[in-house]
Amino acid sequence: MNQQQIERINELARKAKTTEGLTPEEKAEQAVLRRAYIDSVVGNLKGQLDNTVIVDEKGRRRKLKEKKEEE
C-alpha cells in the first residue's frame, strides 16, 4: 500500500460524506482500496508477531505460538 493509494482512500471518504456522494464505480474502487489496506495492515501485524519473542523469569526466550481455537 503506497501513499497515493492511502490519499485516494481518504479522498473517496471525504467525497462520500458530501451531498454529492460516490458513484457506483467510486464505491467499488473504495471497497477494493479498503480491502488492500486491511490486508496490508494484517500482513504487517503478522510479520511483527512472527518475530516477537517472550522472555520468561529464567531468561529463556521463546517465540509466540498461534493460539488454538477451543471447540
PyMOL commands that set and color helices and strands:
alter all, ss='L'
color gray80, all
select helices_A, chain A and resi 3-17+24-50
alter helices_A, ss='H'
color red, helices_A
select strands_A, chain A and resi 53-55+61-63
alter strands_A, ss='S'
color yellow, strands_A
deselect
rebuild
show_as cartoon
